[in-house]
Amino acid sequence: MMIMMISLTQAQKFAFVDTDYILENIPDYQAAQKELDQLSVKWQNQIEAKYAEIDKLYKTYQAEQVLMTEDMKRKKEDEIIKKEKEAKDYQKSKFGVEGELYKRRQELVKPIQDDIYNAIKEVATTGRYAIIFDKSTQSNVLYANSTYDKSDDILKKLGYEVGSD
């Protein structure tokens, strides 16, 4: 008995977006990025000040240690070690995996990214696209015909004006 295999192939529609371009055209994202940059610079300056203080303490200690008793040396060394730990802990609290910068980025940027994702999903569903690629700088798209670029559609779906190129 012969079994017939029927293969139905349907043309798949593909499109792409450029999330970097989309984000550049969302004022809320630009404001969020500016705030994050300002926080980062502020905290980095505070960290550098802490390490400059530690460096100064260490240089003073080196210069004066010949005049110190063993007990005085130990106290100064403990003070320097304590300051270094405080600086590292502060740095981790600001820039660590669960640090304040990460949390603030989640508060400011994640809702924007979620909106973009939902708009992409809606454009994909409405346009019956099988796949929408992201051609932003971190992707592997080597060539993309601009005819299939849906970035402006996403911006329109999000309620933003689209500039003319």
FIDO-949352 format. One record per residue: residue number from 1; x, y, z of N, C-alpha, C in turn; residue in three letters. Coordinates in nm, 3 decimals. Example, Ala and Ser with C-alpha at 12.3 -4.5 7.8 and 13.67 -1.06 7.14 Angstrom:
R   n    n.c1    n.c2    n.c3   ca.c1   ca.c2   ca.c3    c.c1    c.c2    c.c3 res
R   1   1.319  -0.569   0.780   1.230  -0.450   0.780   1.320  -0.330   0.780 ALA
R   2   1.285  -0.225   0.708   1.367  -0.106   0.714   1.290   0.003   0.787 SER
//
This chain:
R   n    n.c1    n.c2    n.c3   ca.c1   ca.c2   ca.c3    c.c1    c.c2    c.c3 res
R   1   0.083  -0.117   0.000   0.000   0.000   0.000   0.088   0.125   0.000 MET
R   2   0.060   0.216  -0.084   0.141   0.335  -0.098   0.075   0.452  -0.022 MET
R   3   0.155   0.518   0.059   0.107   0.635   0.133   0.158   0.759   0.063 ILE
R   4   0.065   0.846   0.034   0.105   0.970  -0.035   0.124   1.080   0.068 MET
R   5   0.231   1.149   0.055   0.261   1.262   0.142   0.234   1.389   0.063 MET
R   6   0.149   1.470   0.118   0.121   1.597   0.052   0.183   1.707   0.138 ILE
R   7   0.262   1.786   0.075   0.328   1.895   0.145   0.267   2.027   0.098 SER
R   8   0.209   2.095   0.192   0.155   2.227   0.161   0.249   2.331   0.217 LEU
R   9   0.307   2.404   0.130   0.395   2.510   0.177   0.328   2.644   0.150 THR
R  10   0.340   2.725   0.245   0.280   2.857   0.234   0.393   2.957   0.243 GLN
R  11   0.385   3.055   0.161   0.489   3.159   0.165   0.482   3.230   0.300 ALA
R  12   0.595   3.237   0.364   0.603   3.304   0.493   0.643   3.449   0.471 GLN
R  13   0.580   3.537   0.545   0.614   3.679   0.536   0.710   3.714   0.648 LYS
R  14   0.812   3.787   0.610   0.912   3.831   0.706   0.923   3.982   0.701 PHE
R  15   0.961   4.042   0.811   0.985   4.187   0.817   1.093   4.210   0.921 ALA
R  16   1.133   4.335   0.933   1.230   4.367   1.037   1.200   4.503   1.095 PHE
R  17   1.254   4.525   1.213   1.249   4.656   1.278   1.389   4.688   1.326 VAL
R  18   1.411   4.812   1.356   1.538   4.858   1.412   1.506   4.920   1.548 ASP
R  19   1.523   4.842   1.654   1.485   4.891   1.787   1.569   5.011   1.831 THR
R  20   1.693   5.020   1.784   1.773   5.139   1.816   1.707   5.263   1.758 ASP
R  21   1.666   5.255   1.633   1.598   5.366   1.567   1.467   5.399   1.639 TYR
R  22   1.392   5.297   1.675   1.265   5.318   1.745   1.290   5.391   1.877 ILE
R  23   1.385   5.341   1.955   1.415   5.402   2.085   1.463   5.546   2.070 LEU
R  24   1.542   5.573   1.965   1.591   5.711   1.941   1.476   5.807   1.914 GLU
R  25   1.363   5.756   1.870   1.249   5.840   1.835   1.140   5.843   1.943 ASN
R  26   1.172   5.792   2.060   1.078   5.795   2.172   1.134   5.889   2.278 ILE
R  27   1.075   6.007   2.293   1.126   6.105   2.390   1.136   6.052   2.533 PRO
R  28   1.042   5.969   2.576   1.048   5.912   2.712   1.172   5.827   2.731 ASP
R  29   1.211   5.756   2.625   1.332   5.674   2.635   1.455   5.763   2.644 TYR
R  30   1.458   5.868   2.564   1.572   5.960   2.567   1.584   6.024   2.706 GLN
R  31   1.470   6.063   2.766   1.471   6.122   2.900   1.518   6.020   3.003 ALA
R  32   1.472   5.897   2.990   1.513   5.791   3.083   1.663   5.766   3.072 ALA
R  33   1.712   5.760   2.949   1.855   5.736   2.929   1.938   5.850   2.987 GLN
R  34   1.890   5.972   2.970   1.961   6.089   3.025   1.966   6.080   3.178 LYS
R  35   1.853   6.045   3.239   1.848   6.031   3.385   1.945   5.922   3.433 GLU
R  36   1.945   5.809   3.364   2.034   5.699   3.401   2.180   5.739   3.386 LEU
R  37   2.212   5.811   3.280   2.349   5.858   3.259   2.391   5.953   3.370 ASP
R  38   2.301   6.043   3.409   2.332   6.139   3.515   2.354   6.068   3.649 GLN
R  39   2.269   5.970   3.679   2.287   5.893   3.802   2.420   5.819   3.800 LEU
R  40   2.451   5.760   3.687   2.575   5.684   3.673   2.697   5.773   3.697 SER
R  41   2.697   5.891   3.636   2.810   5.984   3.654   2.820   6.029   3.800 VAL
R  42   2.705   6.062   3.859   2.703   6.108   3.999   2.761   6.001   4.090 LYS
R  43   2.712   5.877   4.075   2.760   5.769   4.162   2.905   5.735   4.135 TRP
R  44   2.947   5.740   4.009   3.086   5.711   3.977   3.178   5.815   4.040 GLN
R  45   3.137   5.941   4.038   3.216   6.047   4.102   3.226   6.024   4.253 ASN
R  46   3.117   5.982   4.314   3.118   5.954   4.458   3.212   5.837   4.489 GLN
R  47   3.211   5.737   4.405   3.300   5.622   4.425   3.445   5.664   4.409 ILE
R  48   3.473   5.743   4.306   3.610   5.791   4.285   3.657   5.875   4.403 GLU
R  49   3.569   5.954   4.461   3.605   6.035   4.578   3.639   5.945   4.696 ALA
R  50   3.562   5.838   4.713   3.589   5.744   4.822   3.726   5.678   4.804 LYS
R  51   3.757   5.638   4.680   3.888   5.575   4.656   4.002   5.676   4.667 TYR
R  52   3.978   5.801   4.633   4.081   5.904   4.650   4.110   5.924   4.799 ALA
R  53   4.006   5.920   4.880   4.024   5.931   5.026   4.104   5.813   5.079 GLU
R  54   4.073   5.694   5.030   4.145   5.574   5.072   4.292   5.584   5.031 ILE
R  55   4.316   5.631   4.909   4.453   5.647   4.860   4.530   5.746   4.948 ASP
R  56   4.464   5.853   4.985   4.526   5.954   5.072   4.557   5.894   5.209 LYS
R  57   4.464   5.819   5.266   4.488   5.752   5.395   4.607   5.656   5.386 LEU
R  58   4.613   5.581   5.276   4.721   5.484   5.259   4.856   5.553   5.246 TYR
R  59   4.861   5.661   5.169   4.988   5.734   5.153   5.032   5.797   5.285 LYS
R  60   4.937   5.848   5.360   4.969   5.904   5.492   5.020   5.794   5.583 THR
R  61   4.956   5.681   5.579   4.997   5.566   5.659   5.140   5.524   5.623 TYR
R  62   5.169   5.515   5.493   5.303   5.476   5.450   5.408   5.575   5.499 GLN
R  63   5.375   5.702   5.493   5.471   5.804   5.534   5.494   5.804   5.685 ALA
R  64   5.391   5.772   5.760   5.400   5.783   5.906   5.420   5.652   5.980 GLU
R  65   5.419   5.541   5.911   5.421   5.412   5.980   5.550   5.388   6.060 GLN
R  66   5.661   5.448   6.017   5.787   5.428   6.091   5.780   5.489   6.231 VAL
R  67   5.689   5.585   6.248   5.675   5.652   6.377   5.563   5.590   6.463 LEU
R  68   5.495   5.492   6.409   5.379   5.435   6.478   5.415   5.310   6.556 MET
R  69   5.337   5.287   6.663   5.349   5.162   6.737   5.274   5.056   6.657 THR
R  70   5.295   4.930   6.693   5.226   4.821   6.623   5.075   4.835   6.637 GLU
R  71   5.029   4.877   6.754   4.886   4.896   6.777   4.831   5.007   6.687 ASP
R  72   4.904   5.116   6.673   4.862   5.229   6.588   4.858   5.185   6.440 MET
R  73   4.958   5.107   6.400   4.963   5.056   6.262   4.840   4.970   6.233 LYS
R  74   4.812   4.880   6.326   4.699   4.790   6.308   4.568   4.868   6.297 ARG
R  75   4.553   4.971   6.380   4.431   5.053   6.376   4.419   5.126   6.243 LYS
R  76   4.530   5.182   6.194   4.528   5.253   6.065   4.499   5.155   5.951 LYS
R  77   4.561   5.038   5.955   4.536   4.937   5.852   4.390   4.893   5.853 GLU
R  78   4.335   4.872   5.973   4.194   4.835   5.985   4.104   4.944   5.930 ASP
R  79   4.139   5.069   5.957   4.061   5.182   5.908   4.061   5.185   5.754 GLU
R  80   4.178   5.163   5.696   4.190   5.163   5.549   4.111   5.046   5.490 ILE
R  81   4.124   4.929   5.549   4.050   4.810   5.501   3.900   4.833   5.512 ILE
R  82   3.857   4.893   5.622   3.714   4.922   5.642   3.664   5.019   5.535 LYS
R  83   3.742   5.122   5.506   3.704   5.221   5.404   3.697   5.156   5.266 LYS
R  84   3.792   5.067   5.236   3.790   4.996   5.108   3.665   4.909   5.095 GLU
R  85   3.630   4.840   5.202   3.510   4.756   5.200   3.386   4.843   5.181 LYS
R  86   3.379   4.955   5.250   3.265   5.046   5.235   3.254   5.096   5.091 GLU
R  87   3.367   5.130   5.031   3.366   5.179   4.892   3.320   5.069   4.797 ALA
R  88   3.369   4.947   4.815   3.328   4.836   4.729   3.179   4.804   4.748 LYS
R  89   3.133   4.806   4.872   2.991   4.780   4.899   2.904   4.888   4.835 ASP
R  90   2.949   5.013   4.847   2.874   5.124   4.786   2.867   5.107   4.634 TYR
R  91   2.982   5.074   4.574   2.988   5.052   4.429   2.894   4.940   4.388 GLN
R  92   2.894   4.832   4.464   2.806   4.719   4.433   2.660   4.759   4.449 LYS
R  93   2.629   4.840   4.551   2.489   4.880   4.573   2.438   4.970   4.461 SER
R  94   2.527   5.040   4.395   2.486   5.129   4.286   2.492   5.061   4.150 LYS
R  95   2.600   4.987   4.124   2.623   4.932   3.990   2.616   4.780   3.981 PHE
R  96   2.592   4.713   4.091   2.587   4.567   4.092   2.467   4.512   4.017 GLY
R  97   2.461   4.381   4.008   2.356   4.311   3.934   2.217   4.354   3.981 VAL
R  98   2.198   4.368   4.108   2.070   4.412   4.163   2.082   4.553   4.222 GLU
R  99   2.178   4.629   4.173   2.203   4.763   4.225   2.098   4.865   4.185 GLY
R 100   2.113   4.984   4.239   2.016   5.091   4.215   2.006   5.130   4.067 GLU
R 101   2.118   5.129   3.995   2.113   5.164   3.853   2.030   5.062   3.775 LEU
R 102   2.050   4.935   3.805   1.972   4.828   3.740   1.823   4.845   3.771 TYR
R 103   1.791   4.869   3.898   1.652   4.884   3.938   1.588   5.006   3.872 LYS
R 104   1.662   5.115   3.867   1.608   5.237   3.805   1.588   5.216   3.655 ARG
R 105   1.681   5.144   3.591   1.668   5.112   3.449   1.541   5.029   3.426 ARG
R 106   1.517   4.933   3.515   1.396   4.851   3.504   1.270   4.938   3.516 GLN
R 107   1.272   5.032   3.609   1.157   5.120   3.630   1.131   5.209   3.508 GLU
R 108   1.238   5.262   3.450   1.225   5.361   3.343   1.215   5.300   3.204 LEU
R 109   1.296   5.200   3.176   1.311   5.151   3.039   1.223   5.029   3.009 VAL
R 110   1.205   4.941   3.105   1.129   4.818   3.079   0.987   4.846   3.029 LYS
R 111   0.913   4.941   3.087   0.778   4.968   3.033   0.781   5.013   2.886 PRO
R 112   0.882   5.088   2.849   0.897   5.133   2.709   0.926   5.012   2.620 ILE
R 113   1.016   4.926   2.665   1.048   4.804   2.589   0.927   4.713   2.576 GLN
R 114   0.848   4.703   2.683   0.726   4.621   2.678   0.627   4.678   2.576 ASP
R 115   0.612   4.811   2.575   0.523   4.875   2.477   0.569   4.846   2.335 ASP
R 116   0.700   4.854   2.312   0.756   4.827   2.179   0.728   4.682   2.140 ILE
R 117   0.753   4.590   2.232   0.728   4.448   2.204   0.582   4.426   2.168 TYR
R 118   0.491   4.484   2.246   0.348   4.466   2.220   0.308   4.525   2.085 ASN
R 119   0.367   4.639   2.048   0.338   4.700   1.918   0.392   4.611   1.805 ALA
R 120   0.510   4.556   1.824   0.568   4.465   1.723   0.478   4.343   1.707 ILE
R 121   0.434   4.289   1.818   0.347   4.171   1.815   0.217   4.203   1.740 LYS
R 122   0.161   4.322   1.765   0.037   4.361   1.698   0.059   4.380   1.548 GLU
R 123   0.170   4.446   1.510   0.201   4.465   1.367   0.223   4.328   1.301 VAL
R 124   0.291   4.239   1.370   0.316   4.105   1.316   0.186   4.028   1.296 ALA
R 125   0.098   4.037   1.393  -0.029   3.966   1.384  -0.117   4.026   1.274 THR
R 126  -0.129   4.157   1.275  -0.212   4.226   1.175  -0.158   4.204   1.035 THR
R 127  -0.028   4.213   1.018   0.035   4.196   0.887   0.061   4.052   0.850 GLY
R 128   0.029   3.960   0.939   0.049   3.816   0.917   0.195   3.781   0.886 ARG
R 129   0.284   3.842   0.965   0.428   3.813   0.949   0.462   3.692   1.034 TYR
R 130   0.537   3.600   0.976   0.581   3.483   1.050   0.692   3.522   1.147 ALA
R 131   0.779   3.609   1.104   0.894   3.650   1.185   0.920   3.798   1.160 ILE
R 132   0.953   3.868   1.267   1.003   4.006   1.255   1.140   4.007   1.321 ILE
R 133   1.240   4.038   1.243   1.377   4.044   1.293   1.407   4.184   1.347 PHE
R 134   1.508   4.192   1.431   1.556   4.321   1.480   1.692   4.345   1.416 ASP
R 135   1.704   4.453   1.340   1.832   4.480   1.272   1.917   4.583   1.346 LYS
R 136   1.884   4.608   1.473   1.962   4.704   1.551   2.107   4.656   1.559 SER
R 137   2.192   4.739   1.611   2.336   4.713   1.608   2.379   4.582   1.673 THR
R 138   2.299   4.528   1.765   2.341   4.405   1.830   2.287   4.279   1.762 GLN
R 139   2.232   4.293   1.643   2.175   4.177   1.575   2.271   4.120   1.471 SER
R 140   2.227   4.011   1.409   2.307   3.945   1.306   2.250   3.967   1.166 ASN
R 141   2.160   4.061   1.148   2.105   4.088   1.016   2.211   4.163   0.938 VAL
R 142   2.258   4.102   0.831   2.365   4.162   0.751   2.313   4.250   0.639 LEU
R 143   2.197   4.220   0.589   2.135   4.303   0.486   1.984   4.299   0.507 TYR
R 144   1.922   4.413   0.486   1.776   4.419   0.497   1.724   4.523   0.398 ALA
R 145   1.635   4.482   0.312   1.572   4.573   0.216   1.475   4.661   0.294 ASN
R 146   1.487   4.792   0.280   1.406   4.886   0.359   1.256   4.873   0.331 SER
R 147   1.220   4.809   0.223   1.078   4.786   0.193   1.011   4.709   0.306 THR
R 148   1.085   4.623   0.371   1.029   4.537   0.475   1.053   4.591   0.616 TYR
R 149   1.101   4.715   0.626   1.128   4.777   0.756   0.997   4.827   0.816 ASP
R 150   0.960   4.774   0.929   0.834   4.810   0.995   0.858   4.899   1.118 LYS
R 151   0.977   4.957   1.128   1.010   5.042   1.243   0.915   5.161   1.254 SER
R 152   0.887   5.229   1.142   0.796   5.342   1.144   0.655   5.300   1.181 ASP
R 153   0.615   5.180   1.138   0.482   5.128   1.176   0.473   5.110   1.327 ASP
R 154   0.582   5.066   1.387   0.585   5.047   1.533   0.574   5.182   1.602 ILE
R 155   0.650   5.280   1.555   0.642   5.415   1.614   0.501   5.472   1.601 LEU
R 156   0.440   5.455   1.485   0.302   5.503   1.465   0.208   5.432   1.561 LYS
R 157   0.225   5.301   1.576   0.139   5.222   1.664   0.153   5.271   1.808 LYS
R 158   0.272   5.317   1.844   0.297   5.370   1.979   0.251   5.514   1.994 LEU
R 159   0.209   5.577   1.881   0.157   5.713   1.887   0.260   5.821   1.865 GLY
R 160   0.373   5.789   1.806   0.479   5.887   1.782   0.480   5.932   1.637 TYR
R 161   0.520   6.056   1.616   0.537   6.109   1.481   0.658   6.041   1.419 GLU
R 162   0.650   6.017   1.291   0.760   5.954   1.219   0.824   6.059   1.131 VAL
R 163   0.956   6.075   1.146   1.028   6.173   1.065   1.047   6.123   0.924 GLY
R 164   1.069   6.216   0.835   1.095   6.177   0.695   1.243   6.174   0.671 SER
R 165   1.288   6.070   0.606   1.432   6.053   0.578   1.464   6.096   0.439 ASP
//
